[in-house]
Amino acid sequence: MRGRIQGSLTVVLLGGPHIANLLHGASASILDHRVVICAGGLLTTVTVAAITGALPELRNYTPGTTTSDPTENLGSYFHSVVHQA
């Protein structure tokens, strides 16, 4: 499992900024660069709010705590998906 998570993290960290650069460049050629920067910040804020709203366990996470069931701290959606597979 660690390898899959590390692979996903690598893809996101190496690919994400390049995709954002492409989108910001394309958008800035059409709109004012200030509008594009503000829209990117707003989109990031809305995304974080949506994720923390959907998974309140993230707000209550305490590093160093372990559980016997690794899926116990996941949201109900992810828990059901794991157990269906």
C-alpha positions, -999 to 999 in steps of 0.1 A, spaced: 0 0 0 28 24 8 42 22 -27 9 30 -43 4 60 -20 40 72 -27 34 68 -64 2 89 -62 20 115 -42 48 117 -67 24 121 -96 5 148 -79 36 167 -67 55 165 -100 25 168 -123 2 192 -104 23 224 -106 29 219 -144 -8 214 -150 -15 245 -129 11 265 -149 -6 255 -182 -40 264 -169 -29 297 -155 -10 306 -186 -39 298 -209 -64 316 -186 -42 346 -183 -40 350 -221 -78 355 -220 -84 372 -187 -64 396 -165 -36 378 -146 -50 392 -113 -84 375 -119 -67 342 -127 -46 343 -95 -76 352 -74 -97 325 -91 -70 299 -84 -68 309 -47 -106 308 -44 -108 274 -61 -82 260 -37 -101 274 -7 -134 259 -19 -117 225 -26 -102 223 8 -135 233 24 -153 207 4 -129 180 14 -129 188 51 -167 191 50 -169 156 34 -143 141 57 -145 157 92 -121 131 104 -93 152 88 -100 180 113 -97 156 142 -66 138 130 -39 135 156 -4 124 144 9 93 161 -24 77 169 -30 42 155 -60 20 152 -64 -17 148 -84 -11 116 -66 11 91 -99 21 75 -115 32 108 -105 68 104 -117 71 68 -150 86 58 -180 64 54 -178 65 16 -142 53 15 -149 27 42 -177 12 21 -157 13 -11 -128 -6 6 -150 -33 21 -170 -38 -12 -138 -45 -32 
